[in-house]
Amino acid sequence: MSKATFYHAGCPVCIEAEQTFLSYLDVNKVQPEIVHLGTQPDRIREAEVAGVKSVPAVVIDGIVYHINFGASMEDVKKG
């Protein structure tokens, strides 16, 4: 089974993307994990290492898909 990690910062763009993404995801094929970087700042480095440049973004099997530009990772780090 594939793993999809959805990173976001809690902004309206991120929340809308998360809801849309989850509604289309086939959970029989992909195991989703939602990571809110605003409440889980200890995972920011993980997202950066995975290649996330802005949020919202999803990483599926090591490939990053930037969904919409909500905030840069630099903005996320500032909190």
N, C-alpha and C positions, 0 to 999 in steps of 0.2 A: 504494500500500500504506500502511496506517495504521502508526503507530509507537506502541508502548506502553512507557513507562518505569516500571519497578517500583522504588520507593524503599523501603528498609528499613534497619534498624539492627543486624541480626544476632541479635535476641532470638528465643526460641523461637516466639513468636506470629508474628513476621515470617517466619521460615524456613518454618513450616507454611503460611502464606498464600502465600509465593512458590512452594512446591512445588505447592500446589493450583491456583493461578492458572496456572502454566505447563502443568499437565496438561490444562487446559481450553482453552488458547489455540490458535487455528487459525493456525499460522505461515504458512499460505498467504495469509492476509488481514492479519495483524498482525506487524510486526517487533518482537520484544521486546528490551528492554535492562534488565538488572538493575543497580541502583546500590545498593551497600552503603555507607551514609553513615558507618558506623563506620570503614571502611577508605578511604573517599573523601570526607573532610570538606570538601574543596575544592568539592564539588557540593551542599553544604547550601544555599547561597544560590540556586542554580539551582532546587532543589526548592521553596524558599519563594516564589520569583518565579512558579513554575508554579501556586502555590496550595496546596501540601501543608502541612497543619496538624499532622498526626501520621502516624506510620508504623506499619504498612505502608500504602502508598498506591500507586496506579497512575495515571499520566497517559496518557490515550489521546487523541490528536489535540487536545491542549490542555484536555481536560476531566479534572478530578481526581476519583478515586473512592477514598474512604477505606474501607479494607477492614475493619479492626478496630483498636481503639485499643491499640497496643503501647507507644508513647512519643510524647510531644509533641515538636515541633521544638525547643523550649527544652531539653528533656531531652537530645535528640540533640546539640545544640551543646555541652552540658556534658561530653559524652563519657563 
